[in-house]
Each structure stands twice: as C-alpha cells, then as structure tokens.
Amino acid sequence: GQKKIMAGEDAEPQVMKDIVELLSNKEVIVGASLCGAGGGGFLVMLTREGYFKDDLQHILEESEINAKHPNISWHDCQVCVDGIKLFHVEPQNETFRMEWHQ
C-alpha cells in the first residue's frame, strides 16, 4: 500500500523478491505481500487452488534461494471469514467475552 510506496522499492529485501518471482514463475501463487516492519515481518502468499504451504516449501527447498537462506520459517494460516466476535456476558457489569476464529 501507501507505506510501501513511501518506503521505496528497496524496502523489500532481495530474497523476498526472489521468492515471489520463483513461485510466481512456477504458477503456484496468485500473489504475495511483505507485511510487518523491520526484520520481523512476514511474506504472506496466496496459493493457487490445489497448492499448499508444503508445495511452496518444497519448491523453495530445491532452489538456490534455500542454499543462501536456509533459515526461512513456514507457518500455516487461514482467512477468517467470521472475524472477531464480541459477546455481552454480564450486562450489569459490562463484561464482555471475545472470540477469534476456532
């Protein structure tokens, strides 16, 4: 978004650009975005239908990128269609309970 534009194109590490290019060329991802700040961010990728994290990880492990950056960690995630739910538990005390996806 706007923050990426302000930060400039060099804000994304080259390794992230290389990963996105590799997986895009293999046609296993629909898109990707670097999220977070500093060195602690995440590269979020949306796989094409029929592909999963393990498929992407295998492709990357077989590439030159993995040899240069062997400590890349992988995490499962899902899109939550319900979002956060807020329940009024005790109206007289204004007590609430929140639920995230399950």
N, C-alpha and C positions, 0 to 999 in steps of 0.2 A: 503494500500500500504506500501511502504518503510518506511514512517514515523511511522506507527503503529508498524512495526517490531522493529524500533529503540526505540520506547517508551516502549515496553514490553507489555506483556499480561495484566498487571494490570492497563494499561492506560484506559481501558473501565470500567466505573462503573458497579458494580454487577447488579444493577437494569436494565441496558440496556441489559446485557447478559440474565437476566431472562425474559425480554420482548421478545427478539428474540427467546429464547428457547420455551417459551409458544406458540407464534404464529407459529413457525416452526412445533411444535408438533401437532398443530391444523390444519396444512397444509393450512394455509390461506396466507402465504407469500412465495415468491420464494427466497428472500434474503434480507439482511439488511446491512447497514454500518453506523458507527458513524462518522459524519462529523463535522468539526469546531474545535475550540480549547477551552480549559478550560471548565468552567461550562456552557458556552453559545452555545454549539454545538447542532446538530440535529441528531436524529436517522432517517435515510432515509430507508424506507422499500418499496419493490416492491411486490405488492399483486399478488396472483394467479388470473387468469382470473375469473371474476364473483364476486370477493370480492372488497370491497371498504373501505375507511377510517372508515366509521361508523361501519362496521362489526368488524374491528380490535378493535376499541374503545369499542364496546360493550363487546367483549371477555375480554379485559383488565379490564373493569369496574367490571366484575363479578369475577375477580381473587383476590387472596391475595395481589398481587403486588399493586393494586389500593389502598387497605386499608393502605399500608405503604407509598405510594407515590401518594396522591390524586391530586396533582397539575400538573400533566403531561398535557401539552397542545398539541392539534392536529391541523394540518394545511393541507389544500389541496394543491396539486401541480400536475403538468403535465410535461411530457417530451416535450420540444420544438424541433420539427423536423426542423424548419427553422433557428433557431439561431438568431443572431443579423444581421440586415440588415442596410447597410450604403448607404445613398443617397447623391449625389453631388447636392446641391440646387443651389448655385451660384458659378460656376466655376471660375469666375474672382476674387471673394473674398475668394475662398477656403472654402466656407460654406458648412457644412455637416449636415445631419439630420440622427439620428439613431433611429431605431425601434426595440423593443423587440417583442416577440410574443404578439398576441392580442387575 
